[in-house]
């Protein structure tokens, strides 16, 4: 008997999502989790957000590529390793074949023609702004994947971006230069004289491109998002993204070699079209690897339905009370202020949900951030005079300044009377219970 696609979809859904994973053997549990990861990754790609952000990054990259390489070239030239910039660029564009070599020469020609002295202060500022905008857009895309709504502070953003622009190229090309120097030393040649060791070195040489890309992707996944990313999760994403990127480069090179019709259709623009396609694939793979890292660190997001987890009003109130009690307890016992990561781990709730309620409490002047990085949360007022009624009012009113205000909604007199009675009863019963006393009752 033949099964239609709907029946297959139902069976797949039942096999992946409705199995009680706690009762499964460890090996089968890992396979079910792997299937769930593949499912949500495919769903995220189908939703179109990753592809849209990849397209946006292609546009920004084209605008900022020459300024970015020019700044990197200036730093490398100051340290005498600028000759290694062209081989790395050529390696990135290698999937374009002969067109990649031509594009490399053109880009290097643009870089050589940039004269910072002629640009002046305004021109140099615009040059740096173009490069910074690329890194900022990358961070926004990563924050979207990691469900982070809060951006970094301007001072921290400036220091991080500056380190990427100045220190990053120097470390990368220094590592490449050291590797080349070591491989050309006398003792390395003696090691290669032994046949078994030579085979090992050749194998490592073949794996080196993959290892370098995996290392670069792992560093990006740890460094860029405005949240704490565990190295293990970043490494898993780096493996997925790095292997996929290297494999895509090989496949794209085969495609370019057999796509003579592009040159016939686009003529001189063919190299630009192929370059944009390769940029798009590169950004898409980078964001895909970031999604893998996110789900590796946050398995609670492995759910059949996509989008942000929505909190009910009751859950929002409960979470606000729990956060205030935990923060008040830490403050009373003179422990270090709790960060978003600490609260997420302590309460066992998705980070996005905790961040949403924390922002409401901060806007309501009940919590404040300290100046540390990442910031810790402290009571903004004496919690002995903050009642549970006031706290619930702050949580219920969160976002009303951006959306429809309840006062603008005309209500029948009977409905308004019921709401007034509910408010009065809440003030009578909960207005006498302070957050401080509530937190103290939870202490052992």
ZAROTOR-656578 format. One record per residue (C-alpha): x, y, z negated; residue number from 1; residue in one letter. Coordinates in steps of 0.5 Angstrom, whole numbers. Layout:
BEGIN
    px    py    pz   n res
     X     Y     Z NUM   a
...
This chain:
BEGIN
    px    py    pz   n res
     0     0     0   1   x
     3     7     2   2   x
     3    12    -3   3   x
     2    19    -1   4   x
     6    25    -3   5   x
     2    27    -9   6   x
     2    21   -12   7   x
     9    20   -11   8   x
    10    27   -14   9   x
     5    25   -20  10   x
    10    19   -21  11   x
    16    23   -21  12   x
    13    28   -26  13   x
    11    22   -31  14   x
    18    19   -30  15   x
    22    25   -32  16   x
    18    30   -36  17   x
    13    25   -40  18   x
    18    20   -42  19   x
    19    20   -50  20   x
    27    21   -49  21   x
    28    20   -57  22   x
    26    13   -56  23   x
    30    11   -50  24   x
    37     8   -50  25   x
    43    13   -50  26   x
    45    12   -42  27   x
    38    12   -40  28   x
    37    19   -44  29   x
    43    22   -40  30   x
    40    20   -34  31   x
    33    23   -35  32   x
    36    29   -38  33   x
    40    29   -31  34   x
    34    28   -27  35   x
    31    34   -31  36   x
    37    39   -29  37   x
    36    37   -22  38   x
    29    39   -22  39   x
    30    45   -25  40   x
    35    47   -21  41   x
    31    46   -15  42   x
    26    49   -18  43   x
    30    56   -19  44   x
    33    55   -12  45   x
    26    55    -9  46   x
    23    61   -13  47   x
    28    65    -9  48   x
    31    69   -15  49   x
    38    66   -14  50   x
    37    67    -6  51   x
    35    75    -7  52   x
    41    76   -12  53   x
    46    73    -7  54   x
    43    77    -1  55   x
    44    84    -6  56   x
    51    82    -8  57   x
    53    81     0  58   x
    51    88     1  59   x
    55    91    -5  60   x
    61    86    -3  61   x
    61    89     4  62   x
    61    96     1  63   x
    66    95    -5  64   x
    71    90    -1  65   x
    76    94     1  66   x
    76    99    -5  67   x
    77    93    -9  68   x
    83    90    -6  69   x
    86    97    -5  70   x
    86    97   -13  71   x
    88    90   -14  72   x
    94    92    -8  73   x
    96    98   -12  74   x
    97    94   -19  75   x
   100    88   -15  76   x
   105    93   -12  77   x
   107    96   -18  78   x
   109    89   -21  79   x
   112    87   -14  80   x
   107    81   -13  81   x
   103    85    -7  82   x
   106    80    -2  83   x
   101    75    -5  84   x
    95    78    -3  85   x
    94    77     4  86   x
    95    69     3  87   x
    90    69    -2  88   x
    85    73     2  89   x
    86    69     8  90   x
    85    62     4  91   x
    78    65     2  92   x
    76    67     9  93   x
    79    60    12  94   x
    72    57    13  95   x
    72    62    18  96   x
    77    59    22  97   x
    81    64    27  98   x
    76    69    26  99   x
    78    69    19 100   x
    85    70    21 101   x
    83    76    25 102   x
    78    79    19 103   x
    84    78    14 104   x
    89    82    19 105   x
    83    88    19 106   x
    82    88    12 107   x
    89    88    10 108   x
    90    94    16 109   x
    84    98    12 110   x
    88    97     5 111   x
    94    99     8 112   x
    91   106    11 113   x
    88   108     4 114   x
    92   114     2 115   x
    90   115    -6 116   x
    94   122    -6 117   x
    89   124     0 118   x
    83   122    -3 119   x
    83   127    -9 120   x
    80   126   -16 121   x
    73   126   -13 122   x
    75   121    -7 123   x
    78   116   -13 124   x
    72   117   -17 125   x
    68   114   -12 126   x
    73   109   -10 127   x
    73   106   -17 128   x
    65   107   -18 129   x
    64   103   -12 130   x
    68    97   -15 131   x
    65    98   -22 132   x
    58    97   -19 133   x
    60    91   -16 134   x
    62    88   -22 135   x
    56    91   -26 136   x
    51    88   -21 137   x
    54    81   -22 138   x
    53    82   -29 139   x
    46    83   -28 140   x
    45    77   -24 141   x
    49    73   -29 142   x
    44    76   -35 143   x
    38    74   -31 144   x
    40    67   -31 145   x
    42    67   -38 146   x
    35    71   -40 147   x
    39    77   -43 148   x
    35    83   -43 149   x
    40    88   -46 150   x
    46    91   -43 151   x
    53    92   -46 152   x
    55    98   -49 153   x
    58   103   -44 154   x
    65   103   -48 155   x
    65    95   -48 156   x
    63    95   -40 157   x
    68   100   -39 158   x
    74    96   -42 159   x
    72    89   -39 160   x
    71    92   -32 161   x
    78    95   -33 162   x
    81    89   -35 163   x
    78    85   -29 164   x
    80    91   -24 165   x
    87    91   -27 166   x
    89    85   -31 167   x
    86    80   -27 168   x
    89    80   -20 169   x
    96    81   -24 170   x
    95    75   -28 171   x
    92    71   -22 172   x
    98    72   -17 173   x
   103    72   -23 174   x
   100    65   -24 175   x
   101    63   -16 176   x
   108    66   -16 177   x
   110    62   -22 178   x
   107    55   -19 179   x
   111    57   -12 180   x
   117    58   -16 181   x
   117    52   -20 182   x
   115    47   -14 183   x
   122    50   -11 184   x
   126    49   -17 185   x
   132    44   -16 186   x
   129    39   -22 187   x
   122    39   -19 188   x
   126    37   -12 189   x
   129    31   -16 190   x
   123    29   -19 191   x
   120    29   -12 192   x
   125    24   -10 193   x
   122    19   -14 194   x
   117    15   -10 195   x
   111    14   -15 196   x
   112    21   -18 197   x
   112    24   -11 198   x
   105    21   -10 199   x
   103    24   -17 200   x
   105    31   -15 201   x
   102    30    -8 202   x
    95    28   -11 203   x
    96    34   -16 204   x
    97    39   -10 205   x
    91    36    -6 206   x
    87    37   -13 207   x
    90    44   -14 208   x
    85    48   -10 209   x
    79    45   -14 210   x
    82    46   -20 211   x
    84    53   -19 212   x
    77    55   -17 213   x
    74    51   -23 214   x
    78    55   -27 215   x
    76    61   -24 216   x
    69    60   -24 217   x
    69    57   -32 218   x
    73    64   -33 219   x
    67    68   -30 220   x
    62    64   -33 221   x
    65    65   -40 222   x
    67    73   -39 223   x
    61    76   -35 224   x
    54    74   -38 225   x
    53    79   -44 226   x
    52    73   -49 227   x
    56    68   -52 228   x
    57    62   -47 229   x
    61    56   -50 230   x
    67    54   -46 231   x
    64    47   -45 232   x
    58    49   -42 233   x
    62    54   -38 234   x
    67    48   -36 235   x
    61    44   -33 236   x
    58    50   -29 237   x
    65    51   -27 238   x
    66    44   -24 239   x
    59    44   -21 240   x
    60    51   -17 241   x
    68    49   -16 242   x
    67    43   -13 243   x
    61    45    -9 244   x
    64    51    -6 245   x
    70    48    -4 246   x
    66    43     0 247   x
    62    48     3 248   x
    68    51     5 249   x
    70    45     9 250   x
    63    44    12 251   x
    62    52    14 252   x
    69    51    17 253   x
    66    45    21 254   x
    60    49    23 255   x
    64    55    25 256   x
    69    51    30 257   x
    62    48    33 258   x
    58    55    33 259   x
    61    58    40 260   x
    54    60    41 261   x
    54    65    36 262   x
    60    69    40 263   x
    56    69    46 264   x
    50    72    43 265   x
    53    77    38 266   x
    59    78    42 267   x
    64    82    38 268   x
    59    82    32 269   x
    60    75    31 270   x
    65    75    26 271   x
    61    80    22 272   x
    55    75    22 273   x
    59    69    20 274   x
    63    73    14 275   x
    56    75    11 276   x
    54    68    12 277   x
    60    66     8 278   x
    59    71     3 279   x
    52    69     2 280   x
    54    62     1 281   x
    59    64    -4 282   x
    55    68    -8 283   x
    49    63    -8 284   x
    54    57   -11 285   x
    57    62   -16 286   x
    50    63   -19 287   x
    48    56   -18 288   x
    54    54   -22 289   x
    52    59   -27 290   x
    45    56   -28 291   x
    48    49   -29 292   x
    52    52   -35 293   x
    46    56   -38 294   x
    42    49   -38 295   x
    48    45   -40 296   x
    48    50   -46 297   x
    40    51   -47 298   x
    37    44   -46 299   x
    30    47   -49 300   x
    29    51   -42 301   x
    29    44   -39 302   x
    21    45   -38 303   x
    17    43   -32 304   x
    14    50   -31 305   x
    19    56   -29 306   x
    19    63   -32 307   x
    21    66   -39 308   x
    18    62   -45 309   x
    12    66   -47 310   x
    10    67   -54 311   x
     3    67   -57 312   x
     1    73   -62 313   x
     1    68   -67 314   x
     8    66   -66 315   x
    11    73   -65 316   x
     8    74   -72 317   x
    11    68   -75 318   x
    18    69   -72 319   x
    18    76   -74 320   x
    17    74   -81 321   x
    22    69   -81 322   x
    27    74   -78 323   x
    26    79   -83 324   x
    27    74   -89 325   x
    33    71   -86 326   x
    36    78   -85 327   x
    34    80   -92 328   x
    37    74   -95 329   x
    44    75   -92 330   x
    44    82   -94 331   x
    42    81  -101 332   x
    47    75  -102 333   x
    52    80   -99 334   x
    54    75   -93 335   x
    56    78   -86 336   x
    50    81   -82 337   x
    47    75   -77 338   x
    48    76   -70 339   x
    43    74   -64 340   x
    47    67   -64 341   x
    46    66   -71 342   x
    39    67   -71 343   x
    38    63   -65 344   x
    42    57   -68 345   x
    38    58   -75 346   x
    31    58   -73 347   x
    32    53   -67 348   x
    28    58   -62 349   x
    30    60   -55 350   x
    35    66   -55 351   x
    30    70   -51 352   x
    24    69   -56 353   x
    29    72   -61 354   x
    31    77   -57 355   x
    24    80   -56 356   x
    22    80   -63 357   x
    29    83   -65 358   x
    28    89   -60 359   x
    21    90   -63 360   x
    23    90   -70 361   x
    29    95   -68 362   x
    24   100   -64 363   x
    20    99   -70 364   x
    26   102   -75 365   x
    26    96   -79 366   x
    32    93   -77 367   x
    39    96   -74 368   x
    45    94   -71 369   x
    52    95   -74 370   x
    58    97   -69 371   x
    61    90   -69 372   x
    61    86   -62 373   x
    57    82   -62 374   x
    52    86   -66 375   x
    50    84   -73 376   x
    43    86   -76 377   x
    42    89   -82 378   x
    35    92   -86 379   x
    34    99   -83 380   x
    30   101   -89 381   x
    29    99   -96 382   x
    25    92   -96 383   x
    23    93  -103 384   x
    18    98  -100 385   x
    16    95   -93 386   x
    10    91   -93 387   x
     8    85   -89 388   x
     2    89   -87 389   x
     7    94   -84 390   x
    11    89   -81 391   x
     5    85   -77 392   x
     3    92   -75 393   x
    10    93   -72 394   x
    10    87   -68 395   x
     3    88   -66 396   x
     4    95   -63 397   x
    10    93   -60 398   x
    10    95   -52 399   x
     4    99   -53 400   x
     8   106   -51 401   x
    10   102   -44 402   x
     3    99   -43 403   x
    -4   101   -44 404   x
    -5   104   -51 405   x
   -11   101   -55 406   x
   -14   108   -57 407   x
   -15   108   -49 408   x
   -20   102   -49 409   x
   -27   104   -51 410   x
   -30    99   -56 411   x
   -38    98   -58 412   x
   -39   101   -65 413   x
   -40    94   -68 414   x
   -33    91   -65 415   x
   -30    97   -68 416   x
   -33    96   -74 417   x
   -30    89   -75 418   x
   -23    91   -73 419   x
   -23    97   -78 420   x
   -25    91   -83 421   x
   -20    87   -81 422   x
   -15    92   -82 423   x
   -17    94   -88 424   x
   -17    87   -91 425   x
   -10    86   -88 426   x
    -8    92   -92 427   x
   -11    90   -98 428   x
    -8    83   -99 429   x
    -2    84   -95 430   x
     0    91   -97 431   x
     2    89  -104 432   x
     7    84  -101 433   x
    14    87  -100 434   x
    19    83   -95 435   x
    24    83  -100 436   x
    19    79  -105 437   x
    18    75  -100 438   x
    25    73   -98 439   x
    27    72  -105 440   x
    21    67  -106 441   x
    25    63  -101 442   x
    31    63  -104 443   x
    33    56  -108 444   x
